[in-house]
């Protein structure tokens, strides 16, 4: 261990809690976004998956609600350093939404109402790792937290869990999204502390 | 893709300026600092003797000046890092820093669109960096600042903002207590405040809003209702969490 901050002791360590490097625990739910909060009326809401062959699969709000839902309890890790443990969500697994999607694309660009984008490998969306979430803590998801629905992909830093999700474009090449273009890491694994490009 | 890697650097505290009883500006000397844009922030890492370390993000308060970097830190009650930075750290002490971080909430001096800055409380910090960058560059871009605070004693940079800055208009809003003789009663930001202190939407200003989440939500909703383009509204939010 090299550098020591003179006189710094920090909070008492909770040995029972294991956080990714550089993260600290919070109990509220901070909001971070780059612009105004879009408000999407449910009767005009739509979610789409666009394949690399130009096929589009669409779901209205009613169609999304009619799909089998899951209630994952997951830990959230934000690149701005806070982690929130044991959060309760309800949503539709991406495995369900991908069931009839024919694609061999390796990359996904997630896009949102309001213009936000983020990219990740398709395999990080499948096998029980990601959801289109529309409830948090038993309540409808608030607009400030990404409602009516957001992507939830909790094994990556939270900027990958796109708020106000509108669709996923499947592609044969990787396209950096909003924060990925602005200097943040392309993949964003909190356990490897991949905050910024080059980490 | 650039390949620039953000490395941890040792920063030495060279100057302290108290802004309010609970906020102070730390002037750091950081050998090898690559420079930054107004609006960016840094990560600060503290490490205890037993190896425990923790990090927080802080906005930079002034434009690039060689190896000097200024942060203004608000002490958060029961915080883990901000009490150390505002009470414990003294001139000559060192902390670890990496950055600059954030390429979105930035103002570049070659910008020509009018600028509206809307600050809630300590959200003034990155906006002050933009005001100072404008002055440093000799820019004539018209700026307006709306700065909302609980009461006058919480103003940061009070002396500096009192000086005349041609092309910069400053409007203070107080939410709990106002100075003697102040015309506007204490209260939260309204559309009337934004109409008076801001720009009409058809001037096409770039808008930067920084403050606590509720404040930022209110301010950006008001701007949208006034017809401002959502793409011209950039936000940075401070949760109640931090430390």
Interface residues (C-beta under 8 A of the other chain):
Chain A: X1 X3 X4 X5 X6 X7 X8 X9 X10 X11 X13 X22 X24 X26 X28 X29 X30 X31 X32 X33 X34 X35 X36 X37 X38 X80 X81 X82 X114 X115 X144 X176 X178 X179 X181 X182 X183 X186 X195 X196 X197 X198 X199
Chain B: X1 X2 X3 X4 X5 X6 X10 X43 X45 X46 X47 X48 X49 X51 X52 X53 X54 X55 X56 X57 X80 X84 X88 X93 X94 X95 X96 X101 X102 X103 X104 X105 X213 X217 X220 X221 X223 X224 X230 X231 X233 X234 X235 X237 X239 X240 X241 X243
